[in-house]
């Protein structure tokens, strides 16, 4: 005997709930819309949090890349942020004036200049991320532990699938 809903799934349908059967196309559209709305809300909250600091959202993104990847050249940072090198240079200039980053010569090739994250930049990232997590904790308090585990597993899987593409 087939489990409930298996024929629907094999016929191209996803069973969201027993009473709410959707086609795969409708489910994908709804998932895309939900992810877009969630992303927008998180981005908006992130901008509100950044209001406590003297940095712009693009500066925050640059600082995050430097924290995660280590020292980078302007070109490498530009590629990660999908910005023109000239735009990234201006961004780094402003962050350098605020003592968030520093340009340093590469030890193995003196022609190469890398952007190095300074303590103040690292402090701002850590503080802002903690505030974002606090916000998310306040939302997720309405989920039980099973829902949290499922959400985490599915989001990690989605991220992995997208990364492999």
N, C-alpha and C positions, 0 to 999 in steps of 0.2 A: 504494500500500500504506500502511495506517495504521501509525503508530508503536506499539510494544508498549504495551499498557495503555490506548490511547486509547478503545477501545470501553467499557472498564470505567469510565473517567472520564466519558464521555458518558452512561453509564447510571446515573450517580449514585454511583459508587464512587471512592474515592481509592486509588491504589496507593502504599502506604507503602514497601513493598519487594516484589520479585517474589513472595516466598513469604508475604507478610503483607498480604493485601488486606482493607481495612476499608470499611464503609459510611461515607458522609459523616457520618451521625449519630454513629457510634461514634468516628470521628476527632475530631469536634468535642468530644465528651465527654472524650476522652483529652487533647486539647490544653488544654481548660479546666482539667482536673485538674492537668496538668503546670504550667501557668502559676500556678495557685493555690498549688501546693506550692513552686514556685520563689519566688514572691512572699513566702510565709511564711518560707522559709529566709533570704531576703535581709533581711526585716524583723527576724527574730530576731538575725541577725548584726549588723544595724544597732543594735539595742538593746544588744547586748554592747559594741559600740564606744562607744556613748554613755555607758556606765558609766565611761569614762575622763574624762568631763566632768560638770559639775554642771548638766545640762539634761535635760529629759524628752523623749520622742519627739515630743509635740505642739509643744514649744518648737523642736525641731530643724526640724520641718516649717514652722513659722512663719518661722524664720530663712531657710530655703531659699526660701520665697516672696518674702521681702523682698530677698534677694540677686538672684533672677531677675527680679523685676518692679519693683524700686525701692521708694521710699517709698509706703506705702499707708495708707488710713484703717482704723480698726477694722472698719467695715462691709465694706470691700473684702477685708480679710484674713479676716474671718468667712465671707464668701461662698466664698472660695478653699478654706478649710479645712472648710467645711460645719459650722460651729459657730455657736452663738448668740452675739450680740454681747457679752452679759454674760460668757460663758465666755472669749471672746477678750480682753476687757478684763482679766480676772484673769490670763490667760496673759501679756499684755503687761506688766502690773504686776510680775509675778515676773521677767520678762526685764529690765525696766528697773532693778530692784533689783540685778540681777547685772551691770549695765552692758553688756548685749548690744544693747539698743535704746534709743532716746530718742524721746520725743514732741516733735514740732516743729510750730509753727504754719505753715500754708500761706501762702506769700508773696502769692498772689493773692487769698486769702480768709481773713482772720484767724480766722474762726469754725471753719475746718476744721483738725483736728489730724491730722498724719500720723505714722506710725511709721517711724523711720529706723534702719537697721542700723548699729551702731557697729563699730569695728575688732575688738573682742574677739569679737563675734558672727560677723563675717566670718572671723576666724581659726579659730574652732571649726568652722564649716561646711567650710572648706577642708581642715582637718586630718582631720575625720571622713570626708569624701568620699574623701580620699586613702587612708585606711585601708580603706574599702569597696572601692575600686578595687584595692587590693593583694590583698584577699581574693578578688575576682573574677578577677584575674590568675592567682592560684594555682589556681583551678578551670579556667580556660580554657587553661592550659598543656597540657592533655591534648587540645586540639583542634588540627588542622592549619590552615594558613592558608586553605585553601579552605572548610573548615567554619566558620571564624570569619567569613569574608566572607559566606557564605550565612546564617549566624545573624544577623549584623548587618542584612543586607538584608531578611530576612523580619521581624525585629522592628521595623525602621523602617517597613516597609509596613503591618504590623498596627497600629502606633501611628497612622500616617497615616489608615488606614481608620476606626479608632475615633474619631479626632479629628474627622473629617469628618461623623460621624453626629450 
